[in-house]
Amino acid sequence: MKRIMTVVLIVLLLILLFFLTGNTLNMQDTKDPALNKKKHADYPWKVHTIAKDFKLLDVWEFPILADKSKNQDFHFFLKIMREQDKNYLKKGLSPRLVAAGFLVVLRNFLGKVFSLDKDVNTLPIPGCKETSLRERLSEEDREKNLAEKEIKKNQIERGFRIVYLYENESLWELSNNMVHCLMHVGWVHKYDKFYTAQLAVYVKTRGWLGCVYMKLIMPFRHHIIYPVMMDYVKSRWEECCK
């Protein structure tokens, strides 16, 4: 009964949060998500061959423009994206940033109450025997993988562990008791000497509960989580490219 009441309370809080921030949060998802997903599929990414059984949920483009002539390449971008800016919060707390912080705290609370993170990165991929997409990489793929040292150290970053890193793409994964999620970042040409990065999220759910969970968090991913991530990376990029 306590768990049911907790769920009801959380749902009500999420609805309240959504409406309170609704007037100040602009939808920053792609104007044509289907088109962007098609564009993502058109690139010869390695993820297409090792994650065919995963569902592509979202594709977002980072609001940055990299100049190839200034050595602003994919690895330069990844370094900026992965670094934590301790002074970022001092620049001001927007309603979206406050909402994102609340969602992180709420997710951690739910994880403890319902044991959502009891088996992090240890369960098999739903419907498979492998526990990681690393097992689907060929010997040639592993030889080209620039993240082998990181893999051997079993480094975890914000819950995600890296699967591979190549010259123009990277893939991270996170597995728990609800889903097996993939985060792909690819380097794409815009025009002339300019490039940008795209974020693609894939998922396989664990049973009906995982499906419900993904449906519930969809509006918060689109209205809060992704926009905060895009704003942060844009801010860091502009700071580092002055």
CORHUFEN-V8280 format. One line per field, one symbol per residue. ss: DSSP state (h for helix, s for strand, l for the rest). phi: phi as a letter, one per 40 degrees, with the letter a starting at -180 (. if undefined). burial: b if it has 9 or more other C-alpha atoms within 8 Angstrom, else e. Layout:
BEGIN
ss=???
phi=???
burial=???
END
This chain:
BEGIN
ss=lhhhhhhhhhhhhhhhhhhhhhllllllllllhhhhhhhhhhllllhhhhllllsssssssllllsshhhlllhhhhhhhhhlllllhhhhlllhhhhhhhhhhhhhhhhhhhlllllllllllllllllllhhhhllhhhhhhlllhhhhhllllsllsssssslllssssssslllsssssssssssssllsssssssssssslhhhhhhhhhhhhhhhhhhhhhhhhhhhhhhhhhhll
phi=.ccccccdccdccccccccccdcbbccbcccbdcccccccccccccdccbbccccccabbbccbbccccbgcbccccccccccbccccccchbcdcccccccccccccccdccbfcbcbcfbccddgbcccacdccccccccccccbdcccccfcbbfgcbccaabcbaaabbabacbabbbbbbbcbccafbbbabbbbbbabcbgcccccdccccdcccccbccdcccccccccccccbc
burial=eeeeeeeeeeeeeeeebbeebeeebeeebbeebeebbeebbeeebebbebeeeeebebbbbbeeebbbeeebbbebbeebeeeeeeeeeeeeeebbbbbbeeeeeeeeebbbeebbbebbbebbbeeeeebbbeeebeeeebeebebbebbeeebeeeebbbbbbbeebbbbbbbbbbbbbbbbbbbbeeeebbbbbbbbbbbbbbeeebbebeeeeeebbbbbbbbbebbbbbebbeeeee
END
